[in-house]
Amino acid sequence: MQKHRPTTGGTTMLNISRGATIHPQKVTIYGPEGVGKTTLAAQFPDPLFIDTEGGTEGYDVARTQAPQSWTALKDLVRAVAAERPCGTLVLDTADWAERLLCAELCAKNKWASMEALNYGKCWQYALEEFGRLLDLLTDVRDAGMNVVVTAHATVSKFDQPDEAASYDRWTMKMYKKDAGLLKE
């Protein structure tokens, strides 16, 4: 067998590496209330909680002020990325953060609810904005910190297209497309 050797005659040299690389993690933890999502997140290195629901009051953890709006939440995430005050940023919980998003979108656009526009258009705006938060959380990870996002879960009916019967399964207690982005 012939060994392939890199050439420099106008082509790019490949820089191939092997083995695991150590880098900050992005993790999503979801489950029913009281199962231990916050307790598990508190075990990550040097956690700082953005507590959107007040669930860390009984824990001896570092926390920011509770964001009162979607904009305030994004500002907190930006500040963490810039200042690097922790080893792990914990957003506790994504479903309560989504509530902030919906409230801000409804107020800003004068919608009575997230069902105000036909064909799920309100939720499409929410999905785009939720993606922007996930981009900010990636900035935190890229700045060298772990990111943990917790979310509540609920049981929902699932109809599998190729099966006759449906069944229940645990899903995030969020708009399904936001939950899909978060799981990715």
CORZI-V973592 format. One record per residue. RES is the residue in one letter. PHI is phi in whole degrees, -180 to 180 (* if undefined). NEAR is the number of other C-alpha atoms within 8 Angstrom. D_FIRST is the distance of its C-alpha to the first C-alpha in Angstrom with 2 decimals. Layout:
# CORZI-V973592
RES/PHI/NEAR/D_FIRST
RES/PHI/NEAR/D_FIRST
This chain:
# CORZI-V973592
M/*/2/0.00
Q/-91/3/3.76
K/-83/4/6.58
H/-90/4/9.51
R/-113/4/12.67
P/-65/6/16.11
T/-116/8/18.38
T/-112/7/22.11
G/-75/4/23.12
G/87/5/25.30
T/-108/6/22.93
T/-81/6/23.32
M/-78/7/21.21
L/-82/5/20.01
N/-114/4/21.50
I/-100/4/19.75
S/-127/4/21.43
R/-130/4/21.32
G/94/4/24.20
A/-69/4/27.74
T/-113/4/29.86
I/-93/4/33.56
H/-153/5/35.84
P/-59/10/39.25
Q/-104/8/39.52
K/-114/10/41.46
V/-132/7/42.97
T/-115/10/45.47
I/-120/9/47.72
Y/-135/10/50.13
G/-179/12/52.54
P/-67/8/56.23
E/-60/7/58.82
G/83/5/59.19
V/-81/6/55.81
G/115/7/54.72
K/-61/11/52.72
T/-68/10/54.54
T/-60/7/54.40
L/-65/8/50.61
A/-61/11/50.25
A/-68/8/52.50
Q/-85/7/49.96
F/-69/9/47.40
P/-61/6/47.37
D/43/7/50.56
P/-77/15/51.48
L/-125/14/53.83
F/-96/13/55.30
I/-100/14/56.48
D/-96/15/58.80
T/-78/12/59.83
E/-122/8/61.84
G/83/7/63.37
G/-83/9/61.32
T/-102/9/60.61
E/-58/5/64.27
G/-91/5/64.09
Y/-110/5/60.96
D/-89/4/60.79
V/-134/9/58.21
A/-78/7/58.12
R/-145/8/58.97
T/-86/8/59.87
Q/-65/6/63.01
A/-70/9/62.75
P/-68/11/61.96
Q/-98/7/64.85
S/-153/10/63.03
W/-62/11/59.64
T/-61/6/59.87
A/-63/9/60.72
L/-62/11/57.69
K/-63/10/55.33
D/-63/8/57.09
L/-63/10/56.52
V/-64/11/52.79
R/-60/10/52.63
A/-64/8/54.60
V/-64/12/52.27
A/-61/12/49.22
A/-77/7/51.09
E/-94/6/52.75
R/51/10/50.13
P/-86/6/52.84
C/-154/10/50.78
G/-94/13/47.46
T/-143/13/47.70
L/-97/15/49.70
V/-115/13/51.06
L/-96/13/52.60
D/-124/15/54.92
T/-132/13/55.19
A/-67/11/53.53
D/-69/11/56.11
W/-75/10/58.95
A/-64/11/57.20
E/-61/10/57.01
R/-61/8/60.79
L/-61/11/61.22
L/-60/13/59.16
C/-62/10/61.26
A/-61/9/64.50
E/-69/10/63.55
L/-63/10/62.46
C/-64/12/65.67
A/-66/8/67.88
K/-64/7/66.22
N/-100/6/66.31
K/58/6/69.59
W/-91/10/68.10
A/-71/7/70.09
S/-161/6/66.88
M/-74/10/63.19
E/-103/9/64.27
A/-66/8/66.43
L/-105/8/64.26
N/-69/6/63.27
Y/60/4/59.81
G/68/8/58.69
K/-61/8/58.71
C/-60/10/59.89
W/-69/10/56.94
Q/-67/8/54.57
Y/-62/8/56.07
A/-64/11/55.63
L/-60/10/51.97
E/-63/8/51.31
E/-71/9/53.24
F/-63/11/51.61
G/-61/10/48.23
R/-66/8/49.58
L/-64/9/50.36
L/-63/9/46.84
D/-62/8/45.60
L/-64/12/47.96
L/-66/10/46.62
T/-65/9/43.09
D/-60/9/44.60
V/-62/16/45.84
R/-61/14/42.40
D/-65/8/40.93
A/-83/9/43.69
G/105/10/42.29
M/-114/14/44.37
N/-69/12/43.65
V/-129/15/45.41
V/-123/13/46.96
V/-120/13/48.91
T/-102/15/51.12
A/-154/14/52.75
H/-77/13/55.17
A/-121/12/54.22
T/-141/10/56.30
V/-86/8/56.06
S/-134/8/55.65
K/-76/8/55.57
F/-125/8/52.27
D/-105/8/52.22
Q/-84/8/48.86
P/-55/5/48.80
D/-97/4/47.42
E/-118/7/49.62
A/-77/6/53.34
A/-102/6/54.25
S/-103/9/54.05
Y/-149/7/53.65
D/-93/8/54.23
R/-150/8/51.59
W/-81/9/51.66
T/-134/8/51.16
M/-67/13/51.87
K/-84/10/55.52
M/-147/8/54.79
Y/-55/7/54.51
K/-60/7/51.50
K/-76/7/49.62
D/-63/11/50.22
A/-60/11/48.98
G/-61/8/45.86
L/-62/8/45.10
L/-65/8/45.73
K/-67/6/43.45
E/-62/4/40.56
